[in-house]
Amino acid sequence: MRLKTFDCIALTITIIGAVNWGLIGFFNFNLVSFLFGSMSWLSRIIYALVGLCGLYLITFYTSNGNTDASGQS
């Protein structure tokens, strides 16, 4: 069984990373660099956490395969 709290934290961090990439793509504005400095140790930790959470969320694809088309187990 998954840890619900950990899943929510990982999803939140990944969404923050996605919003940052959206800001970079649309407005050429990097929010992480703005808040924490360009490639400071803190911004590097944030980027690493976003990457690790994204890799963790890949496992959601395998867990979603346990239901049929009607959404029942």
CHARMM internal coordinates of N, CA and C (Angstrom, degrees):
IC EDIT
DIST 1 N 1 CA 1.4556
DIST 1 CA 1 C 1.5283
ANGL 1 N 1 CA 1 C 109.60
DIST 1 C 2 N 1.2994
ANGL 1 CA 1 C 2 N 115.90
DIHE 1 N 1 CA 1 C 2 N 138.19
DIST 2 N 2 CA 1.4639
ANGL 1 C 2 N 2 CA 121.09
DIHE 1 CA 1 C 2 N 2 CA -178.23
DIST 2 CA 2 C 1.5295
ANGL 2 N 2 CA 2 C 110.92
DIHE 1 C 2 N 2 CA 2 C -74.49
DIST 2 C 3 N 1.3170
ANGL 2 CA 2 C 3 N 114.59
DIHE 2 N 2 CA 2 C 3 N 155.78
DIST 3 N 3 CA 1.4450
ANGL 2 C 3 N 3 CA 120.32
DIHE 2 CA 2 C 3 N 3 CA 173.42
DIST 3 CA 3 C 1.5207
ANGL 3 N 3 CA 3 C 107.75
DIHE 2 C 3 N 3 CA 3 C -86.92
DIST 3 C 4 N 1.3138
ANGL 3 CA 3 C 4 N 117.17
DIHE 3 N 3 CA 3 C 4 N 107.69
DIST 4 N 4 CA 1.4662
ANGL 3 C 4 N 4 CA 122.27
DIHE 3 CA 3 C 4 N 4 CA -174.24
DIST 4 CA 4 C 1.5341
ANGL 4 N 4 CA 4 C 111.88
DIHE 3 C 4 N 4 CA 4 C -58.24
DIST 4 C 5 N 1.3127
ANGL 4 CA 4 C 5 N 117.89
DIHE 4 N 4 CA 4 C 5 N -42.78
DIST 5 N 5 CA 1.4624
ANGL 4 C 5 N 5 CA 121.15
DIHE 4 CA 4 C 5 N 5 CA -179.13
DIST 5 CA 5 C 1.5274
ANGL 5 N 5 CA 5 C 110.85
DIHE 4 C 5 N 5 CA 5 C -63.92
DIST 5 C 6 N 1.3244
ANGL 5 CA 5 C 6 N 116.75
DIHE 5 N 5 CA 5 C 6 N -44.21
DIST 6 N 6 CA 1.4639
ANGL 5 C 6 N 6 CA 120.96
DIHE 5 CA 5 C 6 N 6 CA 179.56
DIST 6 CA 6 C 1.5285
ANGL 6 N 6 CA 6 C 110.44
DIHE 5 C 6 N 6 CA 6 C -63.56
DIST 6 C 7 N 1.3366
ANGL 6 CA 6 C 7 N 116.82
DIHE 6 N 6 CA 6 C 7 N -39.78
DIST 7 N 7 CA 1.4662
ANGL 6 C 7 N 7 CA 120.53
DIHE 6 CA 6 C 7 N 7 CA 177.57
DIST 7 CA 7 C 1.5255
ANGL 7 N 7 CA 7 C 110.96
DIHE 6 C 7 N 7 CA 7 C -61.14
DIST 7 C 8 N 1.3140
ANGL 7 CA 7 C 8 N 117.05
DIHE 7 N 7 CA 7 C 8 N -43.06
DIST 8 N 8 CA 1.4643
ANGL 7 C 8 N 8 CA 120.92
DIHE 7 CA 7 C 8 N 8 CA -179.95
DIST 8 CA 8 C 1.5275
ANGL 8 N 8 CA 8 C 111.69
DIHE 7 C 8 N 8 CA 8 C -66.00
DIST 8 C 9 N 1.3280
ANGL 8 CA 8 C 9 N 116.61
DIHE 8 N 8 CA 8 C 9 N -39.85
DIST 9 N 9 CA 1.4652
ANGL 8 C 9 N 9 CA 120.04
DIHE 8 CA 8 C 9 N 9 CA 177.95
DIST 9 CA 9 C 1.5252
ANGL 9 N 9 CA 9 C 110.32
DIHE 8 C 9 N 9 CA 9 C -65.11
DIST 9 C 10 N 1.3190
ANGL 9 CA 9 C 10 N 116.71
DIHE 9 N 9 CA 9 C 10 N -45.17
DIST 10 N 10 CA 1.4640
ANGL 9 C 10 N 10 CA 120.43
DIHE 9 CA 9 C 10 N 10 CA 179.83
DIST 10 CA 10 C 1.5199
ANGL 10 N 10 CA 10 C 110.94
DIHE 9 C 10 N 10 CA 10 C -62.32
DIST 10 C 11 N 1.3276
ANGL 10 CA 10 C 11 N 116.87
DIHE 10 N 10 CA 10 C 11 N -41.86
DIST 11 N 11 CA 1.4593
ANGL 10 C 11 N 11 CA 120.31
DIHE 10 CA 10 C 11 N 11 CA 179.03
DIST 11 CA 11 C 1.5206
ANGL 11 N 11 CA 11 C 111.29
DIHE 10 C 11 N 11 CA 11 C -65.34
DIST 11 C 12 N 1.3257
ANGL 11 CA 11 C 12 N 117.68
DIHE 11 N 11 CA 11 C 12 N -41.09
DIST 12 N 12 CA 1.4657
ANGL 11 C 12 N 12 CA 121.65
DIHE 11 CA 11 C 12 N 12 CA 179.24
DIST 12 CA 12 C 1.5270
ANGL 12 N 12 CA 12 C 111.16
DIHE 11 C 12 N 12 CA 12 C -63.41
DIST 12 C 13 N 1.3185
ANGL 12 CA 12 C 13 N 117.43
DIHE 12 N 12 CA 12 C 13 N -45.18
DIST 13 N 13 CA 1.4695
ANGL 12 C 13 N 13 CA 121.05
DIHE 12 CA 12 C 13 N 13 CA 179.38
DIST 13 CA 13 C 1.5231
ANGL 13 N 13 CA 13 C 110.27
DIHE 12 C 13 N 13 CA 13 C -63.63
DIST 13 C 14 N 1.3255
ANGL 13 CA 13 C 14 N 117.61
DIHE 13 N 13 CA 13 C 14 N -39.97
DIST 14 N 14 CA 1.4584
ANGL 13 C 14 N 14 CA 120.68
DIHE 13 CA 13 C 14 N 14 CA 179.20
DIST 14 CA 14 C 1.5221
ANGL 14 N 14 CA 14 C 111.03
DIHE 13 C 14 N 14 CA 14 C -67.15
DIST 14 C 15 N 1.3215
ANGL 14 CA 14 C 15 N 118.11
DIHE 14 N 14 CA 14 C 15 N -37.95
DIST 15 N 15 CA 1.4645
ANGL 14 C 15 N 15 CA 121.29
DIHE 14 CA 14 C 15 N 15 CA 177.07
DIST 15 CA 15 C 1.5236
ANGL 15 N 15 CA 15 C 110.41
DIHE 14 C 15 N 15 CA 15 C -64.74
DIST 15 C 16 N 1.3266
ANGL 15 CA 15 C 16 N 117.63
DIHE 15 N 15 CA 15 C 16 N -40.77
DIST 16 N 16 CA 1.4653
ANGL 15 C 16 N 16 CA 120.83
DIHE 15 CA 15 C 16 N 16 CA 176.75
DIST 16 CA 16 C 1.5297
ANGL 16 N 16 CA 16 C 109.86
DIHE 15 C 16 N 16 CA 16 C -60.24
DIST 16 C 17 N 1.3357
ANGL 16 CA 16 C 17 N 116.53
DIHE 16 N 16 CA 16 C 17 N -42.22
DIST 17 N 17 CA 1.4622
ANGL 16 C 17 N 17 CA 120.12
DIHE 16 CA 16 C 17 N 17 CA 176.80
DIST 17 CA 17 C 1.5190
ANGL 17 N 17 CA 17 C 112.23
DIHE 16 C 17 N 17 CA 17 C -63.40
DIST 17 C 18 N 1.3307
ANGL 17 CA 17 C 18 N 116.74
DIHE 17 N 17 CA 17 C 18 N -39.42
DIST 18 N 18 CA 1.4612
ANGL 17 C 18 N 18 CA 120.17
DIHE 17 CA 17 C 18 N 18 CA 179.23
DIST 18 CA 18 C 1.5280
ANGL 18 N 18 CA 18 C 111.16
DIHE 17 C 18 N 18 CA 18 C -66.81
DIST 18 C 19 N 1.3190
ANGL 18 CA 18 C 19 N 117.13
DIHE 18 N 18 CA 18 C 19 N -39.68
DIST 19 N 19 CA 1.4705
ANGL 18 C 19 N 19 CA 120.42
DIHE 18 CA 18 C 19 N 19 CA 176.77
DIST 19 CA 19 C 1.5196
ANGL 19 N 19 CA 19 C 109.91
DIHE 18 C 19 N 19 CA 19 C -63.54
DIST 19 C 20 N 1.3298
ANGL 19 CA 19 C 20 N 117.30
DIHE 19 N 19 CA 19 C 20 N -41.29
DIST 20 N 20 CA 1.4634
ANGL 19 C 20 N 20 CA 120.44
DIHE 19 CA 19 C 20 N 20 CA 177.64
DIST 20 CA 20 C 1.5235
ANGL 20 N 20 CA 20 C 110.99
DIHE 19 C 20 N 20 CA 20 C -60.41
DIST 20 C 21 N 1.3570
ANGL 20 CA 20 C 21 N 116.92
DIHE 20 N 20 CA 20 C 21 N -44.18
DIST 21 N 21 CA 1.4658
ANGL 20 C 21 N 21 CA 119.75
DIHE 20 CA 20 C 21 N 21 CA 178.21
DIST 21 CA 21 C 1.5291
ANGL 21 N 21 CA 21 C 111.07
DIHE 20 C 21 N 21 CA 21 C -65.29
DIST 21 C 22 N 1.3235
ANGL 21 CA 21 C 22 N 117.61
DIHE 21 N 21 CA 21 C 22 N -34.80
DIST 22 N 22 CA 1.4565
ANGL 21 C 22 N 22 CA 120.28
DIHE 21 CA 21 C 22 N 22 CA 175.40
DIST 22 CA 22 C 1.5211
ANGL 22 N 22 CA 22 C 111.94
DIHE 21 C 22 N 22 CA 22 C -63.72
DIST 22 C 23 N 1.3214
ANGL 22 CA 22 C 23 N 116.31
DIHE 22 N 22 CA 22 C 23 N -41.97
DIST 23 N 23 CA 1.4671
ANGL 22 C 23 N 23 CA 120.32
DIHE 22 CA 22 C 23 N 23 CA 176.92
DIST 23 CA 23 C 1.5196
ANGL 23 N 23 CA 23 C 111.29
DIHE 22 C 23 N 23 CA 23 C -63.03
DIST 23 C 24 N 1.3276
ANGL 23 CA 23 C 24 N 116.56
DIHE 23 N 23 CA 23 C 24 N -39.30
DIST 24 N 24 CA 1.4629
ANGL 23 C 24 N 24 CA 120.20
DIHE 23 CA 23 C 24 N 24 CA 177.80
DIST 24 CA 24 C 1.5256
ANGL 24 N 24 CA 24 C 110.07
DIHE 23 C 24 N 24 CA 24 C -64.77
DIST 24 C 25 N 1.3259
ANGL 24 CA 24 C 25 N 116.49
DIHE 24 N 24 CA 24 C 25 N -45.06
DIST 25 N 25 CA 1.4591
ANGL 24 C 25 N 25 CA 120.31
DIHE 24 CA 24 C 25 N 25 CA -177.32
DIST 25 CA 25 C 1.5206
ANGL 25 N 25 CA 25 C 113.82
DIHE 24 C 25 N 25 CA 25 C -67.57
DIST 25 C 26 N 1.3315
ANGL 25 CA 25 C 26 N 116.84
DIHE 25 N 25 CA 25 C 26 N -43.45
DIST 26 N 26 CA 1.4618
ANGL 25 C 26 N 26 CA 120.40
DIHE 25 CA 25 C 26 N 26 CA -175.71
DIST 26 CA 26 C 1.5187
ANGL 26 N 26 CA 26 C 113.97
DIHE 25 C 26 N 26 CA 26 C -84.38
DIST 26 C 27 N 1.3269
ANGL 26 CA 26 C 27 N 116.56
DIHE 26 N 26 CA 26 C 27 N -37.42
DIST 27 N 27 CA 1.4631
ANGL 26 C 27 N 27 CA 119.76
DIHE 26 CA 26 C 27 N 27 CA -171.10
DIST 27 CA 27 C 1.5303
ANGL 27 N 27 CA 27 C 114.16
DIHE 26 C 27 N 27 CA 27 C -123.91
DIST 27 C 28 N 1.3488
ANGL 27 CA 27 C 28 N 117.82
DIHE 27 N 27 CA 27 C 28 N 2.35
DIST 28 N 28 CA 1.4603
ANGL 27 C 28 N 28 CA 122.09
DIHE 27 CA 27 C 28 N 28 CA -176.45
DIST 28 CA 28 C 1.5334
ANGL 28 N 28 CA 28 C 110.86
DIHE 27 C 28 N 28 CA 28 C 53.20
DIST 28 C 29 N 1.3457
ANGL 28 CA 28 C 29 N 115.30
DIHE 28 N 28 CA 28 C 29 N 41.61
DIST 29 N 29 CA 1.4606
ANGL 28 C 29 N 29 CA 122.31
DIHE 28 CA 28 C 29 N 29 CA -179.06
DIST 29 CA 29 C 1.5199
ANGL 29 N 29 CA 29 C 108.68
DIHE 28 C 29 N 29 CA 29 C -124.82
DIST 29 C 30 N 1.3267
ANGL 29 CA 29 C 30 N 116.68
DIHE 29 N 29 CA 29 C 30 N 118.18
DIST 30 N 30 CA 1.4603
ANGL 29 C 30 N 30 CA 122.44
DIHE 29 CA 29 C 30 N 30 CA 179.42
DIST 30 CA 30 C 1.5194
ANGL 30 N 30 CA 30 C 108.41
DIHE 29 C 30 N 30 CA 30 C -98.52
DIST 30 C 31 N 1.3330
ANGL 30 CA 30 C 31 N 116.65
DIHE 30 N 30 CA 30 C 31 N 105.08
DIST 31 N 31 CA 1.4573
ANGL 30 C 31 N 31 CA 121.84
DIHE 30 CA 30 C 31 N 31 CA -176.78
DIST 31 CA 31 C 1.5252
ANGL 31 N 31 CA 31 C 112.35
DIHE 30 C 31 N 31 CA 31 C -64.75
DIST 31 C 32 N 1.3247
ANGL 31 CA 31 C 32 N 117.36
DIHE 31 N 31 CA 31 C 32 N -39.00
DIST 32 N 32 CA 1.4732
ANGL 31 C 32 N 32 CA 120.22
DIHE 31 CA 31 C 32 N 32 CA 179.90
DIST 32 CA 32 C 1.5238
ANGL 32 N 32 CA 32 C 110.55
DIHE 31 C 32 N 32 CA 32 C -63.65
DIST 32 C 33 N 1.3208
ANGL 32 CA 32 C 33 N 116.98
DIHE 32 N 32 CA 32 C 33 N -45.69
DIST 33 N 33 CA 1.4768
ANGL 32 C 33 N 33 CA 120.17
DIHE 32 CA 32 C 33 N 33 CA 177.86
DIST 33 CA 33 C 1.5254
ANGL 33 N 33 CA 33 C 111.22
DIHE 32 C 33 N 33 CA 33 C -64.53
DIST 33 C 34 N 1.3156
ANGL 33 CA 33 C 34 N 116.45
DIHE 33 N 33 CA 33 C 34 N -36.85
DIST 34 N 34 CA 1.4600
ANGL 33 C 34 N 34 CA 120.65
DIHE 33 CA 33 C 34 N 34 CA 178.81
DIST 34 CA 34 C 1.5291
ANGL 34 N 34 CA 34 C 111.16
DIHE 33 C 34 N 34 CA 34 C -63.48
DIST 34 C 35 N 1.3339
ANGL 34 CA 34 C 35 N 116.27
DIHE 34 N 34 CA 34 C 35 N -43.37
DIST 35 N 35 CA 1.4586
ANGL 34 C 35 N 35 CA 120.14
DIHE 34 CA 34 C 35 N 35 CA -176.35
DIST 35 CA 35 C 1.5302
ANGL 35 N 35 CA 35 C 113.72
DIHE 34 C 35 N 35 CA 35 C -79.94
DIST 35 C 36 N 1.3436
ANGL 35 CA 35 C 36 N 116.95
DIHE 35 N 35 CA 35 C 36 N -36.72
DIST 36 N 36 CA 1.4578
ANGL 35 C 36 N 36 CA 120.12
DIHE 35 CA 35 C 36 N 36 CA -170.38
DIST 36 CA 36 C 1.5213
ANGL 36 N 36 CA 36 C 114.63
DIHE 35 C 36 N 36 CA 36 C -119.41
DIST 36 C 37 N 1.3125
ANGL 36 CA 36 C 37 N 118.30
DIHE 36 N 36 CA 36 C 37 N -0.48
DIST 37 N 37 CA 1.4521
ANGL 36 C 37 N 37 CA 121.47
DIHE 36 CA 36 C 37 N 37 CA -179.65
DIST 37 CA 37 C 1.5168
ANGL 37 N 37 CA 37 C 111.43
DIHE 36 C 37 N 37 CA 37 C 96.66
DIST 37 C 38 N 1.3140
ANGL 37 CA 37 C 38 N 115.03
DIHE 37 N 37 CA 37 C 38 N 151.73
DIST 38 N 38 CA 1.4592
ANGL 37 C 38 N 38 CA 120.88
DIHE 37 CA 37 C 38 N 38 CA -177.74
DIST 38 CA 38 C 1.5238
ANGL 38 N 38 CA 38 C 110.01
DIHE 37 C 38 N 38 CA 38 C -72.57
DIST 38 C 39 N 1.3260
ANGL 38 CA 38 C 39 N 115.86
DIHE 38 N 38 CA 38 C 39 N 110.13
DIST 39 N 39 CA 1.4637
ANGL 38 C 39 N 39 CA 125.02
DIHE 38 CA 38 C 39 N 39 CA 178.34
DIST 39 CA 39 C 1.5280
ANGL 39 N 39 CA 39 C 112.68
DIHE 38 C 39 N 39 CA 39 C 54.98
DIST 39 C 40 N 1.3397
ANGL 39 CA 39 C 40 N 116.08
DIHE 39 N 39 CA 39 C 40 N 37.44
DIST 40 N 40 CA 1.4626
ANGL 39 C 40 N 40 CA 119.62
DIHE 39 CA 39 C 40 N 40 CA 170.41
DIST 40 CA 40 C 1.5249
ANGL 40 N 40 CA 40 C 107.81
DIHE 39 C 40 N 40 CA 40 C -71.51
DIST 40 C 41 N 1.3054
ANGL 40 CA 40 C 41 N 117.76
DIHE 40 N 40 CA 40 C 41 N 170.92
DIST 41 N 41 CA 1.4622
ANGL 40 C 41 N 41 CA 120.08
DIHE 40 CA 40 C 41 N 41 CA -179.27
DIST 41 CA 41 C 1.5194
ANGL 41 N 41 CA 41 C 110.86
DIHE 40 C 41 N 41 CA 41 C -62.96
DIST 41 C 42 N 1.3469
ANGL 41 CA 41 C 42 N 117.18
DIHE 41 N 41 CA 41 C 42 N -33.90
DIST 42 N 42 CA 1.4592
ANGL 41 C 42 N 42 CA 120.32
DIHE 41 CA 41 C 42 N 42 CA 179.77
DIST 42 CA 42 C 1.5259
ANGL 42 N 42 CA 42 C 111.65
DIHE 41 C 42 N 42 CA 42 C -70.62
DIST 42 C 43 N 1.3273
ANGL 42 CA 42 C 43 N 117.18
DIHE 42 N 42 CA 42 C 43 N -41.85
DIST 43 N 43 CA 1.4621
ANGL 42 C 43 N 43 CA 119.15
DIHE 42 CA 42 C 43 N 43 CA 178.38
DIST 43 CA 43 C 1.5280
ANGL 43 N 43 CA 43 C 111.19
DIHE 42 C 43 N 43 CA 43 C -67.12
DIST 43 C 44 N 1.3253
ANGL 43 CA 43 C 44 N 117.72
DIHE 43 N 43 CA 43 C 44 N -34.50
DIST 44 N 44 CA 1.4682
ANGL 43 C 44 N 44 CA 120.77
DIHE 43 CA 43 C 44 N 44 CA 176.75
DIST 44 CA 44 C 1.5272
ANGL 44 N 44 CA 44 C 110.92
DIHE 43 C 44 N 44 CA 44 C -65.34
DIST 44 C 45 N 1.3298
ANGL 44 CA 44 C 45 N 117.07
DIHE 44 N 44 CA 44 C 45 N -37.81
DIST 45 N 45 CA 1.4655
ANGL 44 C 45 N 45 CA 120.40
DIHE 44 CA 44 C 45 N 45 CA 176.29
DIST 45 CA 45 C 1.5238
ANGL 45 N 45 CA 45 C 110.31
DIHE 44 C 45 N 45 CA 45 C -64.64
DIST 45 C 46 N 1.3172
ANGL 45 CA 45 C 46 N 117.46
DIHE 45 N 45 CA 45 C 46 N -41.61
DIST 46 N 46 CA 1.4664
ANGL 45 C 46 N 46 CA 121.18
DIHE 45 CA 45 C 46 N 46 CA 178.72
DIST 46 CA 46 C 1.5232
ANGL 46 N 46 CA 46 C 110.31
DIHE 45 C 46 N 46 CA 46 C -62.34
DIST 46 C 47 N 1.3307
ANGL 46 CA 46 C 47 N 117.12
DIHE 46 N 46 CA 46 C 47 N -46.52
DIST 47 N 47 CA 1.4714
ANGL 46 C 47 N 47 CA 119.98
DIHE 46 CA 46 C 47 N 47 CA 178.61
DIST 47 CA 47 C 1.5334
ANGL 47 N 47 CA 47 C 110.78
DIHE 46 C 47 N 47 CA 47 C -61.41
DIST 47 C 48 N 1.3238
ANGL 47 CA 47 C 48 N 117.07
DIHE 47 N 47 CA 47 C 48 N -39.70
DIST 48 N 48 CA 1.4655
ANGL 47 C 48 N 48 CA 120.65
DIHE 47 CA 47 C 48 N 48 CA 179.25
DIST 48 CA 48 C 1.5269
ANGL 48 N 48 CA 48 C 110.73
DIHE 47 C 48 N 48 CA 48 C -65.54
DIST 48 C 49 N 1.3300
ANGL 48 CA 48 C 49 N 117.65
DIHE 48 N 48 CA 48 C 49 N -41.53
DIST 49 N 49 CA 1.4640
ANGL 48 C 49 N 49 CA 120.90
DIHE 48 CA 48 C 49 N 49 CA 178.17
DIST 49 CA 49 C 1.5219
ANGL 49 N 49 CA 49 C 111.74
DIHE 48 C 49 N 49 CA 49 C -63.44
DIST 49 C 50 N 1.3255
ANGL 49 CA 49 C 50 N 116.65
DIHE 49 N 49 CA 49 C 50 N -41.91
DIST 50 N 50 CA 1.4694
ANGL 49 C 50 N 50 CA 120.17
DIHE 49 CA 49 C 50 N 50 CA 177.80
DIST 50 CA 50 C 1.5241
ANGL 50 N 50 CA 50 C 110.03
DIHE 49 C 50 N 50 CA 50 C -61.30
DIST 50 C 51 N 1.3246
ANGL 50 CA 50 C 51 N 117.05
DIHE 50 N 50 CA 50 C 51 N -43.48
DIST 51 N 51 CA 1.4599
ANGL 50 C 51 N 51 CA 120.75
DIHE 50 CA 50 C 51 N 51 CA 179.05
DIST 51 CA 51 C 1.5146
ANGL 51 N 51 CA 51 C 112.51
DIHE 50 C 51 N 51 CA 51 C -64.05
DIST 51 C 52 N 1.3276
ANGL 51 CA 51 C 52 N 117.14
DIHE 51 N 51 CA 51 C 52 N -43.96
DIST 52 N 52 CA 1.4674
ANGL 51 C 52 N 52 CA 120.49
DIHE 51 CA 51 C 52 N 52 CA 178.64
DIST 52 CA 52 C 1.5243
ANGL 52 N 52 CA 52 C 111.99
DIHE 51 C 52 N 52 CA 52 C -64.99
DIST 52 C 53 N 1.3210
ANGL 52 CA 52 C 53 N 116.37
DIHE 52 N 52 CA 52 C 53 N -39.78
DIST 53 N 53 CA 1.4646
ANGL 52 C 53 N 53 CA 119.59
DIHE 52 CA 52 C 53 N 53 CA 178.25
DIST 53 CA 53 C 1.5259
ANGL 53 N 53 CA 53 C 110.89
DIHE 52 C 53 N 53 CA 53 C -66.52
DIST 53 C 54 N 1.3224
ANGL 53 CA 53 C 54 N 116.74
DIHE 53 N 53 CA 53 C 54 N -38.11
DIST 54 N 54 CA 1.4613
ANGL 53 C 54 N 54 CA 119.74
DIHE 53 CA 53 C 54 N 54 CA 176.01
DIST 54 CA 54 C 1.5154
ANGL 54 N 54 CA 54 C 111.94
DIHE 53 C 54 N 54 CA 54 C -61.97
DIST 54 C 55 N 1.3237
ANGL 54 CA 54 C 55 N 116.77
DIHE 54 N 54 CA 54 C 55 N -42.35
DIST 55 N 55 CA 1.4619
ANGL 54 C 55 N 55 CA 120.28
DIHE 54 CA 54 C 55 N 55 CA 176.91
DIST 55 CA 55 C 1.5219
ANGL 55 N 55 CA 55 C 111.43
DIHE 54 C 55 N 55 CA 55 C -64.43
DIST 55 C 56 N 1.3235
ANGL 55 CA 55 C 56 N 116.92
DIHE 55 N 55 CA 55 C 56 N -39.53
DIST 56 N 56 CA 1.4558
ANGL 55 C 56 N 56 CA 120.75
DIHE 55 CA 55 C 56 N 56 CA 177.93
DIST 56 CA 56 C 1.5312
ANGL 56 N 56 CA 56 C 110.97
DIHE 55 C 56 N 56 CA 56 C -63.37
DIST 56 C 57 N 1.3214
ANGL 56 CA 56 C 57 N 116.47
DIHE 56 N 56 CA 56 C 57 N -40.24
DIST 57 N 57 CA 1.4694
ANGL 56 C 57 N 57 CA 119.99
DIHE 56 CA 56 C 57 N 57 CA -177.57
DIST 57 CA 57 C 1.5239
ANGL 57 N 57 CA 57 C 112.50
DIHE 56 C 57 N 57 CA 57 C -68.86
DIST 57 C 58 N 1.3237
ANGL 57 CA 57 C 58 N 117.97
DIHE 57 N 57 CA 57 C 58 N -16.74
DIST 58 N 58 CA 1.4662
ANGL 57 C 58 N 58 CA 120.14
DIHE 57 CA 57 C 58 N 58 CA 174.30
DIST 58 CA 58 C 1.5299
ANGL 58 N 58 CA 58 C 109.77
DIHE 57 C 58 N 58 CA 58 C -59.69
DIST 58 C 59 N 1.3278
ANGL 58 CA 58 C 59 N 117.27
DIHE 58 N 58 CA 58 C 59 N -30.63
DIST 59 N 59 CA 1.4652
ANGL 58 C 59 N 59 CA 120.14
DIHE 58 CA 58 C 59 N 59 CA 179.88
DIST 59 CA 59 C 1.5252
ANGL 59 N 59 CA 59 C 112.23
DIHE 58 C 59 N 59 CA 59 C -65.71
DIST 59 C 60 N 1.3163
ANGL 59 CA 59 C 60 N 118.20
DIHE 59 N 59 CA 59 C 60 N -15.67
DIST 60 N 60 CA 1.4660
ANGL 59 C 60 N 60 CA 120.42
DIHE 59 CA 59 C 60 N 60 CA 177.39
DIST 60 CA 60 C 1.5222
ANGL 60 N 60 CA 60 C 110.88
DIHE 59 C 60 N 60 CA 60 C -64.67
DIST 60 C 61 N 1.3195
ANGL 60 CA 60 C 61 N 118.39
DIHE 60 N 60 CA 60 C 61 N -27.96
DIST 61 N 61 CA 1.4629
ANGL 60 C 61 N 61 CA 121.03
DIHE 60 CA 60 C 61 N 61 CA 178.73
DIST 61 CA 61 C 1.5230
ANGL 61 N 61 CA 61 C 110.97
DIHE 60 C 61 N 61 CA 61 C -63.59
DIST 61 C 62 N 1.3099
ANGL 61 CA 61 C 62 N 117.32
DIHE 61 N 61 CA 61 C 62 N -39.32
DIST 62 N 62 CA 1.4608
ANGL 61 C 62 N 62 CA 119.29
DIHE 61 CA 61 C 62 N 62 CA -179.73
DIST 62 CA 62 C 1.5210
ANGL 62 N 62 CA 62 C 111.51
DIHE 61 C 62 N 62 CA 62 C -74.32
DIST 62 C 63 N 1.3250
ANGL 62 CA 62 C 63 N 118.22
DIHE 62 N 62 CA 62 C 63 N -32.99
DIST 63 N 63 CA 1.4602
ANGL 62 C 63 N 63 CA 119.95
DIHE 62 CA 62 C 63 N 63 CA 179.97
DIST 63 CA 63 C 1.5237
ANGL 63 N 63 CA 63 C 111.39
DIHE 62 C 63 N 63 CA 63 C -74.55
DIST 63 C 64 N 1.3230
ANGL 63 CA 63 C 64 N 118.44
DIHE 63 N 63 CA 63 C 64 N -26.35
DIST 64 N 64 CA 1.4575
ANGL 63 C 64 N 64 CA 121.49
DIHE 63 CA 63 C 64 N 64 CA 178.68
DIST 64 CA 64 C 1.5157
ANGL 64 N 64 CA 64 C 112.14
DIHE 63 C 64 N 64 CA 64 C -75.14
DIST 64 C 65 N 1.3160
ANGL 64 CA 64 C 65 N 118.58
DIHE 64 N 64 CA 64 C 65 N -12.23
DIST 65 N 65 CA 1.4505
ANGL 64 C 65 N 65 CA 121.76
DIHE 64 CA 64 C 65 N 65 CA 179.82
DIST 65 CA 65 C 1.5209
ANGL 65 N 65 CA 65 C 113.51
DIHE 64 C 65 N 65 CA 65 C -77.84
DIST 65 C 66 N 1.3290
ANGL 65 CA 65 C 66 N 118.10
DIHE 65 N 65 CA 65 C 66 N -0.83
DIST 66 N 66 CA 1.4556
ANGL 65 C 66 N 66 CA 122.52
DIHE 65 CA 65 C 66 N 66 CA -177.56
DIST 66 CA 66 C 1.5219
ANGL 66 N 66 CA 66 C 113.32
DIHE 65 C 66 N 66 CA 66 C -85.27
DIST 66 C 67 N 1.3207
ANGL 66 CA 66 C 67 N 119.93
DIHE 66 N 66 CA 66 C 67 N -2.65
DIST 67 N 67 CA 1.4554
ANGL 66 C 67 N 67 CA 122.05
DIHE 66 CA 66 C 67 N 67 CA -179.48
DIST 67 CA 67 C 1.5193
ANGL 67 N 67 CA 67 C 109.68
DIHE 66 C 67 N 67 CA 67 C -115.14
DIST 67 C 68 N 1.3382
ANGL 67 CA 67 C 68 N 115.50
DIHE 67 N 67 CA 67 C 68 N 153.17
DIST 68 N 68 CA 1.4578
ANGL 67 C 68 N 68 CA 119.24
DIHE 67 CA 67 C 68 N 68 CA 176.95
DIST 68 CA 68 C 1.5277
ANGL 68 N 68 CA 68 C 109.47
DIHE 67 C 68 N 68 CA 68 C -88.28
DIST 68 C 69 N 1.3151
ANGL 68 CA 68 C 69 N 118.32
DIHE 68 N 68 CA 68 C 69 N -173.22
DIST 69 N 69 CA 1.4569
ANGL 68 C 69 N 69 CA 123.25
DIHE 68 CA 68 C 69 N 69 CA -174.31
DIST 69 CA 69 C 1.5323
ANGL 69 N 69 CA 69 C 111.85
DIHE 68 C 69 N 69 CA 69 C -63.05
DIST 69 C 70 N 1.3266
ANGL 69 CA 69 C 70 N 118.68
DIHE 69 N 69 CA 69 C 70 N -27.70
DIST 70 N 70 CA 1.4587
ANGL 69 C 70 N 70 CA 120.71
DIHE 69 CA 69 C 70 N 70 CA -179.14
DIST 70 CA 70 C 1.5270
ANGL 70 N 70 CA 70 C 112.03
DIHE 69 C 70 N 70 CA 70 C -82.03
DIST 70 C 71 N 1.3264
ANGL 70 CA 70 C 71 N 117.92
DIHE 70 N 70 CA 70 C 71 N -5.98
DIST 71 N 71 CA 1.4501
ANGL 70 C 71 N 71 CA 122.10
DIHE 70 CA 70 C 71 N 71 CA 179.24
DIST 71 CA 71 C 1.5066
ANGL 71 N 71 CA 71 C 113.42
DIHE 70 C 71 N 71 CA 71 C 88.03
DIST 71 C 72 N 1.3265
ANGL 71 CA 71 C 72 N 117.37
DIHE 71 N 71 CA 71 C 72 N 7.35
DIST 72 N 72 CA 1.4623
ANGL 71 C 72 N 72 CA 121.37
DIHE 71 CA 71 C 72 N 72 CA 179.46
DIST 72 CA 72 C 1.5187
ANGL 72 N 72 CA 72 C 110.64
DIHE 71 C 72 N 72 CA 72 C -99.43
DIST 72 C 73 N 1.3164
ANGL 72 CA 72 C 73 N 116.28
DIHE 72 N 72 CA 72 C 73 N 148.42
DIST 73 N 73 CA 1.4610
ANGL 72 C 73 N 73 CA 120.89
DIHE 72 CA 72 C 73 N 73 CA 179.23
DIST 73 CA 73 C 1.4921
ANGL 73 N 73 CA 73 C 112.29
DIHE 72 C 73 N 73 CA 73 C -76.40
END
COOR INIT
IC SEED 1 N 1 CA 1 C
IC BUILD
